[in-house]
Amino acid sequence: MSRNDALRAARLRVGWRTVERAADALTEHGQQLLDDRHFTVSPRTWRRWEGERPGWPT
């Protein structure tokens, strides 16, 4: 299992069926955790993380 598959499996395990839902949930959590209303994760970023060459995070 590659890291991309592990991230996808983790997303599905928590019930986030789409990358849009995952990005929204991570944005909400990050804003609360960091106390920063400007923190965002876009669906495009999440797709890149699950893609073949995700870059960061490793």
Residue pairs with C-beta under 8 A, 6 or more apart in sequence:
1 9
3 54
3 58
4 49
4 50
4 51
4 52
4 54
7 49
7 50
8 50
11 19
11 22
11 50
14 25
16 22
16 25
18 43
19 43
19 46
19 47
19 50
20 43
22 43
22 46
23 41
23 42
23 43
23 45
23 46
26 41
26 46
27 39
27 40
27 41
30 36
30 39
30 40
30 41
31 37
31 39
48 54
48 55
49 57
